[in-house]
């Protein structure tokens, strides 16, 4: 597991490392998470898409739609059940 504090740091690490799943805390201070996933998607090779989960305090249907349109495959609102988080991550890892 690799943890970063900004979108820029995450993109630098993703340029040299390929994790099984990206989990991004959407709405972190000083971070534009839509920019993170959009830049990641723009630089991915054709046919290879890193599975990505957006964690967020925003739980409305519109919030889920926004992160999915940005490029995430899953959305989980805080607070969340750890078992649910593990199930989602396992499902994303299987797809990847």
C-alpha positions as CSV (number, residue, x, y, z in Angstrom):
1,X,0.0,0.0,0.0
2,X,1.2,3.5,-0.9
3,X,-0.3,6.6,0.6
4,X,0.0,10.1,-0.7
5,X,-1.1,13.5,0.5
6,X,-1.8,15.2,-2.9
7,X,-3.0,14.5,-6.4
8,X,0.4,15.6,-7.8
9,X,2.3,13.1,-5.5
10,X,-0.1,10.3,-6.5
11,X,0.4,11.0,-10.2
12,X,4.2,10.9,-9.7
13,X,4.0,7.6,-7.9
14,X,1.6,6.1,-10.5
15,X,4.0,7.0,-13.2
16,X,6.5,4.6,-11.8
17,X,4.3,2.1,-10.0
18,X,1.1,0.2,-10.9
19,X,-1.0,-0.7,-7.9
20,X,-3.9,-3.2,-8.1
21,X,-6.5,-0.5,-7.1
22,X,-6.5,3.2,-6.5
23,X,-8.4,4.5,-3.5
24,X,-8.8,8.3,-3.5
25,X,-10.2,10.4,-0.7
26,X,-12.3,12.8,-2.8
27,X,-12.4,16.3,-1.3
28,X,-9.0,16.3,0.4
29,X,-7.7,19.8,1.1
30,X,-5.6,21.4,-1.7
31,X,-6.5,18.5,-4.0
32,X,-8.6,18.4,-7.1
33,X,-9.6,14.8,-7.2
34,X,-11.5,15.1,-10.5
35,X,-8.2,16.3,-11.9
36,X,-6.3,13.3,-10.4
37,X,-8.6,10.7,-12.0
38,X,-8.9,12.6,-15.3
39,X,-5.1,13.0,-15.7
40,X,-4.6,9.4,-14.7
41,X,-7.2,8.2,-17.3
42,X,-5.7,10.4,-20.0
43,X,-2.2,8.9,-19.5
44,X,-3.3,5.2,-19.3
45,X,-2.3,2.9,-22.2
46,X,-5.2,1.8,-24.3
47,X,-6.9,-1.3,-22.9
48,X,-5.4,-0.9,-19.4
49,X,-7.5,0.9,-16.8
50,X,-6.5,1.1,-13.2
51,X,-9.6,0.2,-11.0
52,X,-10.4,3.3,-8.9
53,X,-12.6,3.9,-5.8
54,X,-13.6,7.3,-4.7
55,X,-14.1,7.7,-0.9
56,X,-16.1,10.8,-0.1
57,X,-18.2,12.5,2.6
58,X,-20.6,13.4,-0.2
59,X,-23.3,10.8,-0.4
60,X,-25.9,12.2,-2.7
61,X,-26.8,10.5,-6.0
62,X,-25.4,13.5,-7.9
63,X,-22.1,13.1,-6.0
64,X,-21.9,9.4,-7.0
65,X,-22.7,10.3,-10.6
66,X,-20.0,13.0,-10.7
67,X,-17.2,10.7,-9.5
68,X,-18.3,8.0,-11.9
69,X,-18.3,10.4,-14.8
70,X,-14.9,11.6,-13.8
71,X,-13.5,8.1,-14.2
72,X,-13.9,6.1,-11.0
73,X,-15.5,2.7,-11.1
74,X,-16.8,2.8,-7.5
75,X,-18.0,5.3,-4.9
76,X,-18.2,4.9,-1.2
77,X,-19.6,7.5,1.2
78,X,-18.1,8.2,4.6
79,X,-18.6,6.9,7.2
80,X,-18.4,3.5,5.8
81,X,-18.4,-0.1,7.0
82,X,-14.9,-1.6,6.6
83,X,-16.3,-4.9,5.4
84,X,-18.1,-3.0,2.6
85,X,-14.8,-1.2,1.7
86,X,-13.0,-4.6,1.5
87,X,-15.7,-6.1,-0.7
88,X,-15.5,-3.2,-3.1
89,X,-11.7,-3.2,-3.3
90,X,-11.7,-7.0,-3.8
91,X,-14.2,-6.6,-6.6
92,X,-12.2,-3.9,-8.3
93,X,-9.0,-5.9,-8.0
94,X,-10.7,-8.8,-9.7
95,X,-11.7,-6.6,-12.6
96,X,-8.3,-5.1,-13.0
